[in-house]
Amino acid sequence: LTYDDKPREVEVPKDMLDQMGKDPKVLEVFNKLAYSHKKEYVRWITEAKKPETRVARLEKLNEKILEK
């Protein structure tokens, strides 16, 4: 058995980082989340099929992160 002991990094899209950067508290909370939770937020943003949907999700992002 071998274990992967490297820290797992989530590649966060620039528009998502820009949105979270509007409130330092959001970035702080996001950075403390487990890898799987970060991945889910990124997936939620990137899987939007229409640009309008992505924008709407980005607008809700900070609020959703702070709710947790």
C-alpha positions in Angstrom: 0.0 0.0 0.0 1.2 3.5 -0.8 -0.4 6.7 0.3 -0.4 10.0 -1.5 0.7 12.4 1.2 0.9 15.5 -1.1 -1.6 18.2 -0.2 -4.4 18.3 -2.7 -4.9 21.6 -4.4 -8.0 22.8 -6.2 -7.6 25.0 -9.2 -9.9 27.9 -8.6 -10.9 29.9 -11.8 -9.9 33.6 -11.8 -13.5 35.0 -11.9 -14.2 32.9 -8.8 -11.1 34.2 -7.0 -12.0 37.7 -8.0 -15.5 37.3 -6.5 -14.2 35.8 -3.2 -11.6 38.5 -3.0 -14.2 41.1 -2.6 -14.6 40.0 1.0 -11.5 38.8 2.8 -13.6 36.8 5.2 -14.9 34.7 2.3 -11.4 33.8 1.2 -10.5 33.0 4.8 -13.4 30.6 5.2 -12.9 29.1 1.7 -9.2 28.4 2.4 -10.2 26.5 5.6 -12.6 24.2 3.8 -11.8 20.6 3.1 -10.5 19.7 -0.3 -13.8 18.0 -1.3 -15.8 21.1 -0.4 -13.6 23.4 -2.3 -13.9 21.1 -5.3 -17.7 21.2 -5.1 -17.8 25.0 -5.1 -15.5 25.1 -8.1 -17.6 22.4 -9.9 -20.8 24.4 -9.1 -19.3 27.5 -10.8 -17.6 25.8 -13.8 -20.4 23.5 -14.7 -22.8 26.3 -15.5 -23.8 25.8 -19.1 -24.8 29.4 -19.8 -22.6 32.5 -19.1 -25.6 34.1 -17.3 -25.9 31.1 -15.0 -22.2 31.4 -14.1 -22.5 35.1 -13.4 -25.6 34.4 -11.2 -23.8 31.7 -9.3 -20.7 33.9 -8.8 -23.0 36.6 -7.3 -24.4 34.0 -4.8 -21.0 32.5 -4.1 -19.8 34.7 -1.2 -23.1 34.4 0.6 -23.1 30.6 0.2 -19.6 30.2 1.6 -20.3 32.4 4.6 -23.5 30.4 5.4 -21.5 27.2 6.1 
